[in-house]
Amino acid sequence: MAVRQEPPNDIEAERKIVGAAILQPSLIDEMVARLCVEDFYHAHYRQLYAAVLDLVVAGEPVSAATV
């Protein structure tokens, strides 16, 4: 019987990355260079990061209110 392994993930790290993107938008360029949406394991943080990226592409400000 094969045991299914969960891929490596860290919900706390994902939370901090998304939080930093929202609270310190000046970091977003560096984040985009290193992370893509698919790098997030948890769907909630994947969706939030995608929303941040969508705002950046649209030239809109990134904040807690806009995400």
VOTOR-963441 format. One record per atom (N, C-alpha, C, CB): residue in three letters; z negated, x, y. Coordinates in steps of 0.05 Angstrom, whole numbers, plus 32768, in hexadecimal, padded with zeros to 4 digits. Atoms other than C-alpha are relative to their C-alpha. Glycine has a CB too. Layout:
ALAZXY...
This chain:
MET800080117FE9MET800080008000MET800080128019MET7FE87FED8000ALA7FFE7FF07FE7ALA8015801D8043ALA7FED7FF68015ALA801D8000800BVAL801280067FEAVAL7FE38020807BVAL800F8003801AVAL7FE680127FFFARG7FF27FFF7FE6ARG8000800F80BFARG7FED800C8014ARG80087FE38009GLN80107FF37FECGLN7FE7803E80F4GLN80087FF6801CGLN8004801F7FFFGLU7FFB80077FE4GLU7FE08029813CGLU80078019800FGLU7FE67FF2800CPRO7FF97FE97FF1PRO80038057816CPRO7FEA80098013PRO801A7FFB8011PRO80147FF77FEDPRO7FD88082819APRO80007FEF8019PRO8003801E8006ASN8001800F7FE7ASN7FC0805A81D6ASN7FE48003800BASN80077FE37FFBASP801A7FFE7FF2ASP7F88805B8209ASP80007FEB8017ASP7FFB801D800BILE800080167FEDILE7F7C801A822EILE7FF48008801BILE7FF27FE87FF5GLU800E7FF77FE7GLU7F4E803C8261GLU801480118010GLU7FE780107FF9ALA7FED7FF07FF2ALA7F84806F8272ALA80167FEF800DALA800D80157FEDGLU7FEB80127FF5GLU7FB88038827BGLU7FF57FF18018GLU80097FEC7FEAARG800C800F7FE9ARG7F88801182A8ARG7FFF80128018ARG7FE47FF77FF8LYS80037FED7FEALYS7F7C804F82D3LYS801B8007800CLYS7FF280197FF7ILE7FE57FFA7FF5ILE7FC6805F82DAILE800A7FE98011ILE801380067FE9VAL7FF780177FF0VAL7FD8801982F0VAL7FEF7FFC8019VAL7FFF7FE67FEEGLY801180037FE9GLY7F9C8016831EGLY800780158015GLY7FE380037FF8ALA7FF87FEB7FEDALA7FB08059833EALA801A7FF9800DALA8002801B7FF2ALA7FE680077FF4ALA7FF780408348ALA7FFC7FEA8016ALA80137FF57FEBILE800580167FEDILE7FDC8002836CILE7FEF800A8018ILE7FF27FE97FF2LEU80127FF87FEBLEU7FA580248394LEU800A80198010LEU7FE580067FF5GLN7FF67FE87FF3GLN7FCA806583A4GLN801E80027FFBGLN7FF2801A7FF5PRO7FE380008004PRO8015805683A9PRO800D801B8004PRO800B7FEC8012SER7FF57FE67FFBSER8021809D83C0SER800480107FE5SER7FEF80118013LEU7FFE7FF3801ALEU801980B18376LEU80177FF57FEFLEU7FE67FFD7FF1ILE7FEC800E8011ILE80508083835DILE801880127FF9ILE800A7FE7800EASP7FE97FEE8006ASP808980B68363ASP7FFA80127FE8ASP800880108019GLU80077FEF8016GLU806480E58335GLU7FFD7FF17FE6GLU7FE6800F8007MET800380118018MET805380AD8305MET801B7FF97FF4MET7FF07FE78006VAL7FE680088009VAL809B80968301VAL800E80187FF2VAL80117FF68017ALA7FF47FE8800CALA80B080DE82F1ALA7FF580057FE4ALA7FFC80188012ARG800D7FF98019ARG808080E082B6ARG7FFD7FE97FEDARG7FE5800B8006LEU800680178011LEU80778099829CLEU80157FEA8003LEU7FE57FF48007CYS7FEF80187FFFCYS80A4805F828ACYS7FF07FE97FF5CYS801B80057FEFVAL800E80188008VAL80908018827AVAL7FF980017FE2VAL80117FE78006GLU80047FFF801DGLU80978025822FGLU7FEA80137FF8GLU801A80087FF2ASP80167FEE8006ASP8061805A8233ASP7FE57FF17FFEASP7FFE80168015PHE801980108001PHE802C8023823APHE7FFF7FF07FE7PHE7FFF7FEE8019TYR8004800E8019TYR8012800881F9TYR7FF87FE38004TYR7FEB800F7FEEHIS800A801A7FFCHIS7FED7FCC8213HIS80127FF08013HIS7FE38002800CALA7FED80117FF2ALA801A7F93822BALA7FF87FFB801DALA80057FE67FF1HIS800980077FE5HIS7FEF7F828267HIS800680178013HIS7FE17FFB7FFFTYR7FFB7FE97FEETYR7FF37FC88285TYR801D80078001TYR7FF080187FF6ARG7FE37FFC8000ARG803C7FCE8271ARG800D7FED8015ARG800D7FFB7FE4GLN7FF680147FEDGLN804A7F8F829AGLN7FF98008801DGLN7FF67FE47FFALEU80087FF87FE6LEU80227FA782D5LEU800F8018800ALEU7FE280068001TYR7FF17FE87FF8TYR80447FEB82D6TYR801D7FF98006TYR7FFF80167FE9ALA7FE480097FFBALA80887FC982D1ALA80017FF2801CALA80097FEC7FEAALA8000800D7FE6ALA80757F9E830EALA7FFF80158016ALA7FE87FED8002VAL80027FEB7FECVAL80627FDD8335VAL801C800D8003VAL7FEB80157FF7LEU7FE57FF47FFFLEU80A67FFC8323LEU80147FEE800DLEU800980087FE4ASP7FEE80137FF3ASP80CB7FBD8337ASP7FFC8000801EASP7FFB7FE47FF4LEU800580007FE3LEU80A97FBE837BLEU800B801A800DLEU7FE27FFE8005VAL7FF67FE67FF5VAL80BB80088385VAL801E7FFF8002VAL7FF780177FEDVAL7FE380027FFFVAL81047FFB8373VAL800A7FEE8016VAL800B7FF67FE4ALA7FF980137FEBALA81067FC083A3ALA7FF9800A801CALA7FF37FE67FFAGLY80097FF57FE6GLY80E87FEB83DAGLY7FE97FF0800DGLY80177FFF8013GLU801780107FF7GLU80AC7FBD83DFGLU7FE680107FFEGLU7FFE7FE57FF0PRO80197FF28002PRO80657FD583EBPRO7FF17FF97FE6PRO7FEE7FF98018VAL800F80048018VAL80397FDD83AEVAL7FE37FFD8008VAL800380177FEBSER801D80057FFASER7FF37FBF83B4SER7FF67FEC7FEBSER7FFC7FF5801EALA800C80138013ALA7FC37F93838DALA800B7FE48006ALA7FE17FFF8003ALA7FF5801A7FF9ALA7FE07F5783B2ALA801D7FFC7FF7ALA7FFE7FFB801ETHR7FE380038007THR80297F6683A3THR800580037FE2THR80108015800EVAL7FFC7FFD801DVAL80207F7A835AVAL7FF87FE67FF2VAL7FF080197FF5
